[in-house]
Every structure is written in structure tokens, then in C-alpha cells.
Amino acid sequence: MTALDGVGDASGAGPPASERPRNPPLLQLEDVRVHYAPRRQGGAVAKAVDGVDLEVRHGEVLALVGESGCGKTTLARAILGLQPPTSGEIRIDGRPVDRSRRGLKSLRRQAQLVFQDPTGSLNPRQTIYEIVAEGPRIHRLPDERARVAETLARCGLRPPERFFLRYPHELSGGQRQRVVIAGAMVMSPELLVADEPVSSLDASVRGEILRLLLDLVRHEEVTVLVVTHDLGLAWNIADRIAVMYLGRIVEIGPAADILESPQHPYTRALLSVVPEAQQMEQEILIGEAPDPTRIPAGCRFHPRCPLVRDGQAEALGVGGACQSQDVALEPTTAGRAVACHAVALSHRP
């Protein structure tokens, strides 16, 4: 697989996470669930996030990958305090997230969100200065003008004063996304959650924005959680990848390991349709992901699993388990874990 958009791989942010000294986790999730009550009496509960355990270490870029509707954005919103979890615990720097009004205001200093669509997320009636200065004003941070100018320049909008009185419609798509990133970085957060940060941009601009995010990791020591459906993006920017399906993480590990040798059949199917994965035979999944109100028994991926469909699971002796027994993440090789009965069987002593 080759690098995309002229960015190169994540080596721009230093050696891969697997080769760095193990940093303590900045973000910890324990059995986090986000369930939505039925809209009508007698309806089923929608389990958008259904038991996620995850750690994101200081200075790491972790990509949360999966199809639309798998729960990625809901999980990101829960981390940022925008969606209260039904159960489980979310900790930042070892402290549970305080969901009181004061606690959420403090959380905004630690964690910020980069929105997917810069055109929709920027107020068209505010100047660029007003947009970026909003956070420091709410939190009464000192040296507002200098802080805004420094952040705009750091995000590639130079000279910053030239952008102060402009409006979003006067900027290009790439410049607007830089403004969105500046609006988050002006708060000097420890954690940046980027929800599909380049999906709405032209291919010629994607590389510049990804390079900016890597520079922030390297120079500002920001931890980044990237939410994306694009495994090509994960190849360019991530230290580790967590693959999510129907509310749960089904595979997690170092980015290079997962992208070069995916173990879960869902990960293999996602990777097989990436143009750069030329060595893999393309595998098209049959059907849509199940409704989160009707999660299948057993392994939740089994109705679409190629191993079940072509009889390989039955030949391995796990066909019945796939359809009747739930499966949790289990360690396989160093730093990796997979939720699959067939993979677990192959790694048993």
C-alpha cells in the first residue's frame, strides 16, 4: 500500500506508537454504552454504542474506523460530553468526566472537536476573528488578540491579521477547515477529536490538512482521535486503529499491522476496497449493517461474515458459536486484539 495525497505515513509524527516508550493513557473508556429509548411504546432500544473499552495515550493519533451508522460519531460525542452515556465510565487524565455544567465547561479546555463540514460549522455572520476568539472569551483567557493571531498562524493562515475581518464565504474550503482547527486549538486542548476532518475537501487539499494535524501532534503534543470511514486516511495519519462495527470495537492494534495484515473479516473487507490495497482480492460485504435495535445473536457480524457464508467457520468448528455466542476482544499478537471466534481459535495454545 502506498501513501495517499502526498502526505506519507505517520512517520511525520515520529516513530510508530509500537516503537515509542509507552505513554500513560490520556483517555480511558470502560464499558461505555449509549442506548436510545424507543420513540413509541413497545419499541426496541437502539444500542448505538454497546460496550466499548478503549485507551488513547498521550501524544497518540488513534483512528476510529467503520461504516456509517456503526456508532463512531456517537462515541465521539459521548467522549466530548455532548451525549451522556447510558452506562460505563469515561476518564480523561485519570479523572472521570464531570457532567455538571461546571465540569463540562472545564472539559472544553481539555477536549475540542473538529467538525466534518467547515461550511456548516462556521457562523456565516461572524468574522474569522470572532469565530476563533469565541472560546477564549467564554473562558476569559488572557491576551485574546495575540492568542487568536498565534493560533491562526500556527494553522497556516498567515499573516493572521489578513484574515481577522474576513467571513467564511470569502475563504476556500481548505482555509475554512483551518479556521475550524484554529477554533479548537486556540483553547490549547490536550485532546482533539476530528470527525471526518477531510471528507468534504478536494484531494489536493486533503494532504495539507493531514500534514497540519500531524504537525500539531509533533509540536503541540496534542492527542488526536480521528473518526473516519476511510482506511486510507488512517494509513496516513494514525499510530493505532480501532475498527468499530455495530456499536463495538472488533479489532484494534498498530496501524501498520492492521493495514498490512488485518485479522477480523470485517477489517479485511473494509481494506479490500481501498484502491491502494492492490495485493488484496476485493471482497464486497453482502447487505447493510443490521439495525442497532435488532442486533443479531452471537457474533454481531455473522450475518454478513464471509467465513460463515462460505462454510469456513463451520469447517473450523466455530460455526455454531458464531451464531449463538457473543464474542469479546481477545489479545492475539503484541498490541493487538480481535473479536472473532475463528481468529481466537487460531491463537489458542
C-alpha positions in Angstrom: 0.0 0.0 0.0 1.3 3.5 -0.8 0.8 6.7 1.0 -2.2 8.9 -0.1 -2.4 12.5 -1.1 1.4 13.1 -0.9 1.3 13.1 2.9 3.4 10.0 3.6 2.8 7.7 6.5 2.5 8.6 10.2 6.3 8.7 10.4 6.0 12.5 10.1 4.9 12.5 13.8 7.9 10.4 14.9 8.3 6.6 15.1 5.2 4.4 15.2 3.4 4.1 18.5 4.6 0.5 18.8 8.2 1.7 18.8 7.8 4.6 21.2 8.0 4.4 25.0 4.5 3.5 26.3 2.9 6.8 27.4 0.2 6.7 30.1 -3.4 6.9 28.7 -4.9 10.4 28.4 -8.4 9.0 27.6 -9.9 5.8 29.0 -13.2 4.3 28.3 -14.6 1.4 30.3 -17.7 -0.5 29.1 -19.2 2.7 27.6 -22.8 2.3 26.3 -25.1 4.8 24.6 -28.6 3.5 24.2 -31.6 5.4 22.9 -35.0 4.7 24.2 -37.7 3.8 21.7 -39.8 6.6 20.2 -43.0 4.7 20.7 -44.3 2.4 23.4 -43.2 -1.2 22.9 -40.4 -0.3 20.5 -36.9 -1.7 20.8 -33.9 0.2 22.4 -31.3 1.3 19.9 -27.8 0.3 21.1 -25.7 2.9 19.2 -22.6 2.2 21.4 -22.7 -1.1 23.2 -19.8 -1.8 25.5 -16.6 0.0 24.4 -13.3 -0.3 26.2 -10.6 1.9 24.8 -7.4 3.7 25.8 -5.8 6.6 23.9 -2.3 7.5 25.1 -0.7 11.0 25.4 0.6 12.2 22.0 -1.0 9.4 20.0 -3.1 9.5 16.9 -5.8 6.9 17.1 -8.2 6.3 14.1 -11.7 5.1 14.9 -12.8 3.4 11.7 -16.1 1.8 10.5 -19.1 2.1 8.2 -21.6 4.9 8.5 -24.0 4.0 11.4 -21.6 1.9 13.3 -21.5 4.3 16.3 -18.3 6.2 15.7 -19.7 9.7 15.9 -22.0 8.8 18.9 -18.9 7.6 20.8 -17.0 10.7 19.9 -20.0 12.9 21.2 -20.0 10.9 24.4 -16.3 11.5 25.0 -16.8 15.2 24.5 -19.8 15.4 26.8 -22.3 16.2 24.0 -24.1 12.9 24.6 -24.4 11.4 28.1 -23.5 7.7 28.1 -26.2 5.3 29.3 -23.6 3.4 31.4 -19.8 3.0 31.7 -17.1 5.5 32.6 -15.1 7.9 30.6 -11.9 9.3 32.2 -9.5 12.0 31.0 -6.1 12.2 32.7 -7.4 9.6 35.1 -10.4 11.6 36.3 -14.0 10.7 35.4 -15.6 13.3 33.2 -17.8 15.6 35.4 -21.1 16.1 33.5 -22.2 19.0 35.6 -22.4 22.4 33.9 -19.1 23.5 35.6 -17.5 20.1 34.8 -18.4 20.3 31.1 -17.0 23.8 30.9 -13.7 22.5 32.2 -13.9 19.6 29.8 -14.0 22.2 26.9 -10.5 23.3 27.9 -9.2 19.7 27.8 -11.0 18.3 24.7 -12.2 20.0 21.5 -14.0 18.9 18.4 -13.0 19.5 14.7 -16.3 19.3 12.7 -16.7 17.4 9.5 -18.2 20.2 7.4 -16.5 23.6 7.8 -19.1 25.4 5.8 -21.9 24.2 8.1 -20.0 24.6 11.4 -18.8 28.2 10.9 -21.2 31.0 11.6 -21.5 32.9 8.3 -22.4 36.1 10.2 -19.2 36.2 12.2 -15.7 37.2 11.1 -12.9 34.8 11.3 -11.5 36.7 14.4 -14.9 36.4 16.2 -15.2 32.7 15.4 -11.7 31.8 16.8 -12.0 34.2 19.7 -15.3 32.8 20.9 -13.7 30.1 23.1 -11.2 32.4 24.8 -13.9 34.9 25.6 -16.2 32.3 27.2 -13.4 31.1 29.3 -12.0 34.6 29.9 -8.5 33.7 28.7 -5.9 36.5 28.7 -4.3 38.1 25.6 -7.2 37.3 23.3 -5.9 39.0 20.2 -2.4 37.6 20.5 -3.8 34.1 21.2 -6.0 34.3 18.1 -3.3 35.6 15.9 -0.8 33.0 17.0 -3.2 30.1 16.6 -4.3 31.2 13.1 -0.6 31.5 12.1 0.1 28.0 13.6 -2.8 26.6 11.5 -1.3 28.0 8.3 -3.3 31.2 7.9 -0.6 33.8 7.5 -0.4 36.7 8.1 -3.2 36.1 10.6 -4.3 39.8 10.6 -5.3 39.5 6.9 -8.0 37.0 7.9 -9.3 38.8 11.0 -12.1 40.7 9.2 -12.9 38.1 6.6 -16.1 36.0 6.6 -16.2 32.2 6.0 -17.7 32.6 2.5 -14.6 34.6 1.5 -12.3 31.6 2.1 -11.5 28.4 0.3 -12.6 25.0 1.6 -9.2 24.3 2.9 -8.9 27.7 4.6 -12.3 27.2 6.3 -11.1 23.8 7.7 -8.0 25.5 9.0 -10.3 28.0 10.8 -12.2 25.2 12.3 -9.0 23.6 13.6 -7.8 27.0 14.9 -11.1 27.5 16.8 -10.3 24.2 18.6 -6.6 24.7 19.1 -6.9 28.2 20.5 -8.1 26.6 23.7 -4.8 24.6 23.9 -6.6 21.3 24.4 -4.9 18.0 25.3 -7.3 16.0 23.2 -8.6 16.8 19.7 -11.5 14.8 18.3 -11.6 15.1 14.5 -14.8 13.8 12.9 -14.1 13.1 9.2 -11.7 16.1 9.1 -11.0 15.9 5.3 -14.1 14.2 3.8 -15.5 17.4 2.4 -12.3 18.6 0.9 -10.8 18.3 -2.5 -8.0 15.7 -2.9 -5.5 18.5 -3.5 -6.2 20.0 -0.1 -6.5 16.8 2.0 -2.8 16.3 2.3 -2.3 19.8 3.6 -4.9 19.4 6.4 -3.5 16.0 7.3 0.0 17.4 7.5 -1.3 20.2 9.7 -2.8 17.6 12.1 0.5 15.7 12.2 2.4 18.9 12.9 0.0 19.6 15.9 0.8 16.2 17.3 4.5 16.7 16.9 4.9 20.3 18.0 1.9 20.9 20.3 1.8 17.4 21.9 -1.9 17.1 21.2 -3.5 13.7 21.3 -5.8 13.1 18.3 -8.8 10.8 18.0 -9.8 10.7 14.3 -13.2 9.4 13.4 -13.4 8.2 9.8 -14.7 5.6 7.4 -11.6 6.0 5.2 -8.9 3.4 5.9 -6.7 5.3 3.5 -6.8 8.3 5.8 -6.0 6.1 8.8 -2.9 4.8 6.9 -1.6 8.3 6.5 -2.1 9.7 10.0 -2.7 7.0 12.7 -0.4 5.3 15.1 -3.2 2.8 16.0 -6.5 1.9 14.5 -9.7 0.8 16.3 -12.3 -0.8 13.9 -15.9 -0.4 15.0 -18.9 -2.5 13.9 -22.5 -2.1 15.2 -21.5 -0.3 18.4 -18.4 -2.3 19.4 -14.7 -2.4 18.6 -13.9 -5.6 16.7 -10.2 -5.1 16.1 -7.6 -2.8 17.5 -3.8 -2.5 17.1 -0.9 -0.6 15.5 -1.9 1.0 12.2 0.8 -0.7 10.1 0.0 -4.2 11.5 -3.8 -3.9 10.9 -3.4 -2.4 7.4 -0.8 -4.9 6.3 -2.4 -8.0 7.9 -6.0 -7.5 9.0 -7.3 -10.3 11.1 -11.0 -9.7 11.5 -13.0 -10.5 8.4 -14.8 -7.1 8.6 -11.5 -5.3 8.6 -10.3 -7.3 5.7 -13.5 -6.4 3.8 -13.1 -2.7 4.5 -9.4 -2.8 3.5 -10.0 -4.8 0.3 -11.9 -1.9 -1.4 -9.2 0.7 -0.7 -7.6 1.4 -4.1 -4.1 1.2 -2.6 -4.6 -2.4 -1.3 -3.8 -3.9 -4.6 -2.5 -7.1 -3.2 -5.9 -8.0 -1.7 -8.7 -9.6 -3.5 -11.7 -7.3 -3.4 -14.4 -8.5 -1.0 -17.9 -6.9 -1.1 -19.9 -7.4 2.0 -23.5 -8.6 1.4 -26.3 -6.5 2.8 -26.3 -3.5 5.1 -25.2 -3.3 8.7 -28.1 -4.5 11.0 -30.4 -2.0 12.7 -29.0 -1.2 16.2 -32.4 -2.1 17.6 -32.1 -5.6 16.2 -28.6 -6.8 17.0 -28.0 -10.4 15.9 -27.4 -13.1 18.5 -23.8 -14.4 18.8 -21.1 -12.5 16.9 -22.9 -9.4 15.6 -21.1 -9.6 12.3 -22.0 -13.2 11.5 -25.0 -12.4 9.1 -22.5 -10.7 6.8 -19.4 -12.6 7.6 -17.6 -14.3 4.6 -16.3 -17.0 6.9 -19.8 -18.0 7.8 -21.2 -17.6 4.3 -18.6 -19.8 2.6 -18.5 -22.5 5.3 -15.1 -21.8 6.6 -16.4 -21.1 10.2 -18.2 -24.4 10.1 -15.1 -26.2 8.9 -13.1 -24.7 11.8 -15.8 -25.9 14.3 -16.9 -22.4 15.3 -20.0 -22.0 13.0 -22.4 -22.6 15.9 -20.5 -20.3 18.2 -20.6 -17.5 15.6 -24.4 -17.6 15.5 -25.1 -18.2 19.2 -22.2 -17.0 21.4 -21.2 -13.4 21.9 -17.5 -12.7 21.4 -15.3 -10.1 23.2 -12.0 -8.6 22.2 -9.2 -11.1 22.8 -5.4 -10.4 22.5 -3.8 -12.0 19.5 -0.3 -10.7 18.7 1.6 -7.9 20.6 -0.6 -4.8 20.9 -3.5 -6.3 19.0 -6.9 -7.6 20.0 -9.7 -9.1 17.8 -13.3 -10.0 18.5 -13.8 -13.1 16.3 -14.4 -16.8 17.2 -12.3 -18.0 14.2 -9.3 -15.7 15.0 -9.5 -16.6 18.7 -9.4 -20.3 17.8 -6.2 -19.9 15.7 -4.4 -18.1 18.5 -5.3 -20.6 21.3 -2.3 -22.6 22.6 
